[in-house]
Amino acid sequence: MTSDEIERTCFHCNYFFPASEGVTEYGICLEDSDFTPYIEELMENLNFACCQDLIDEKKFPGDSEPCEKFDEAEIIEVADDSSLGELLSHFKETGEVDQEKFNEAIMKDQLKDIDLKTLPVEPYLKMLESGDKDEQKKALHSLGGLVSQGNREAFEVLFNHLKVLPPPEKIDDVHIKIDILEGLKDGNLPEQRSRLISLLIEELSEVVSNNTTRQWITKILLYLAGAPEAEVRQPLEALLKKREFSFRTRQKIEAVLDELGQEE
């Protein structure tokens, strides 16, 4: 037998199913018509109790010689240092498995093969336009995660969404804008950063400073304070000359100007 071949036993047949939870050498054959009424409960819910007497009657060792219905199972190689590999190692040692952690590990291993930079964002765009606040919040969080992975489309969706939103009037409006900025700030391309700076300067020129909008103004200035001085100083200085601000807001803007370039 070559390394690419597997031993022809019931263990290696697609129809073989373990006879109980945990480590066991016994199993049943899902091609046996007696199990047909119970297959969904067995495979989806691991509910062995639904036909325990039948299992006890029909179970057999997995190393048995297979019948003519043998259907070779696909062998999937799992890296020992992967999320799934570590969980399987724990299972081999203890015989214990956490179904939630198992599902999470499979998802993580699947995600490793997905290029998040090019992942389509249309589903999240639909969620944003749904009008459902919970769906919108989920979409903003997911799009922000994609932006941090270099997904240009995700950045465009968030940027355009922020751009069309009117100046905030209610605290919910403020929170939405803050969530969008949290997603956009991880855009690490110079062109993305420059566009975001320009948009935030525009926001400052339009937003009315009051108790409701104070959080939004603070978030904008916090971002600008950490941006390159060459891109922020002149626009902020021009804005101070162009528009009247409250004493407190003007102080905050001037503080940002004082901070610019200090860490260079």
N, C-alpha and C positions, 0 to 999 in steps of 0.2 A: 504493500500500500504506500503510495507516494504521500508527501506532505500535503498535497492539495486535495487528497481524497479523505473521506471520512468513513468511519466504520459503519457498516450497514446493520444498525440495531434500531430498535424502536425508539431509543433515546433521540436518534437523529432523524426522526420522521415528523413531518408537519402535523400529523394527526395525534401525536402523543401528547398527553396532558397530565401533569402531576396529579397524584391521587389525594394530596393533602397540602396544606400550607407548610412552609418550612422546607428543610432539606429532606428529600425522600427518594428512594430508588424505584418506587412504584408509581405506576401511572395507568391511565385508561386510554382507550382509542376513541377519538371523536367521530370516527367513521362508523362506529357501532351505532346502529339506528336506535338502540334503546336509550341513548343519551340525547337524542335529538330534541326532546322537549326541555332539556335542561342546559343546553349549550350556552344560551345568552347569560344565564345566571352564573354559570361556571366561569366563562371567559371574561365577562365585564365586571362582575361583582365578587368573583372568587368565593361564591357561596356554595361550598361543598355540602352543606347541610341539606340543600334542596333535594339531593338524591344520595345521601350517605350510604344507605343500605345497598343501593345498586353499585356504587363505587366499591364498597367492600367486597361485593360479589364478583365484580369484573376486573379488579385491578390486577396488574401483572408487573414483573420486573422490567425496567427500561432497557436492560441489556439483552432482552429476548431477541431471537431472530425475527425479522419483520416478515409480514405477509406480502402478497402480490400487490397490495394497495400502497406499498411504501412510497412516500413522497419526500425526497431528500430536503431537509430543512436547510435554509441558507445560514451559513456560519458568519456571524458579524464579529469582526475583530474590535475589541475595545481596549484602548490604551490604559495601562495601569494607573497613570497619573491624571486621567480625565475624571470629571465629576462622577460619571457612571462607573468607571473602573474602580474608584475608591469605594463607592457604595457596594459594588459587587464583592470587593475584598472583605468589607465589613460583614456582608451577608455570609460569605464562606466561613469566616471565623466564628460568628455568633449564631448564625441561623435566623437572625432577626432582620426584618426589612420594614422600613417606614414608607408606606405607599406614597405619601405626599412628597417625601424627599426623593423617592425613586422617579416620580414623574418630573420633578424639578431638574434632576440630573439629566434625564433624557432630553429635556428642553434645552438645557445649557449646551449639551454636546451637539444638538442639532443647530443651535445658533452659531456655533463656531464655524460652520460651513456656509453661513449667510454673509454676503458682503453688505454690511449696513450702510456703506457709502452710496450704494445704488438701490437700496430697498425702496420700492414704490411707496409713495405717501398718500395716494388717492383715498384709501380708507380713512385716514386721519382727517383729511380735508372734509370728507362727508360728515365725520363726527363733529367737526368745528361748525359746520353749517346746519347741524341738526336742530339747534335751538335748545337741546337738552343740556343743562349746566353740568351734570355729572359726566356726560359724554364729552363735552367740550374740555373739561378739566383733564380727563384721561388723555385726550388727543394732544393737548398742550404738553403734558408730561412726556408722552411718547415721542413727539416731534422734537422736544428739547434734547432727549436722549440721542436721537438720530443726528441732530446738529453737532453734538459733542463727538460723534463718530465720523464727522466729515461729510454728512449727507447734504448736498447743496440744495436739493429740492425741498427738504425739510426746512432749511433756513429761509428759502423763498416764501414758503407757505406762512411761516410765523411772521416774517418781516412784512409781507403784504397785509396780513391780518392786523398787525399793530398799526400799520400805516393808514388803514381805512377807518379805524375806530376813532370816534370823536373824542374831544377832551373829556375826561371823567367827571361825572357829576355825583355819582353815588359810590359808596364804598365797594360795592360789587364790581363796578367799572374799574376801580383802582386795582383790585385784586387780580382781575383778568390781565390788565396791562403788566402788572408785576410778574405774573406767571409767564407771560410771553417773553419779557425781558430776561427772566431767569433761563429760558431756553435759548434765546438768541446770543447771550453773552459768551457762550462757549464756541461760537463760530470763530475759528482761528485763522481764517484767511484775511489778509490785509484789506482786500476789497470789501469783504463783509463787515469788518470792523469800521471802515470809513463810512460806509452807508449807514450803519447803525448809529454812529456818532452824529451824523447829519440829521437823522430822524429824531434823535433824542434832543438835540438843540432846538429843533422845530417844535417838539413837544413843550419844551420849557418856554418857548415864545408864545404859546397859546394857552397853556393850562392856567387856571385861576388858583391862586394859592389860598387855601383855607384848611380847616381841620380835616376835611375829608380827603383832600388831595396831598396832604403833607407827606404821607408814606411814599407816594409815587414820585414826588419831587426829590425826596431823599434817595430813593433807589436810582434815579437818573444821575444825580450828582455823584453818588458812590461809584457808578460805572465810569463816569467821565473822569473822576479823580485818578482812576487806574489806567486811563488810556494815554497814548503818546502825546506829549505836550505839543508837538508840532501840529497835531490835528485838532486840538481842543482849545488852546489858549486864545487864538485869534477869534474864533466863532463866539466863545464865551464873553470876551471883552467887547465885541461888537454888540452882543445881545444886551449887556448891561447899559450900553449907550442908547440902544434902540428902545428899550422897554422899561417902564417903571415897575419895580418889584417892592414887595413889603420889606421892611427893614430886616426882618429875620431871614427871608429868602435871599436878599442881596448879600447878607453876611455869609451865608452858606456858599453862595457862588464865589465870593471873594476868597473864602477859605480853600475852595477847590483850586483856584488860580494860584494860591500860595503853595499848595502841595505839589502842583505839577512840576515834574522834573527833579524833585528832591531825592528820588531813589536812583536816579541815573548816575 
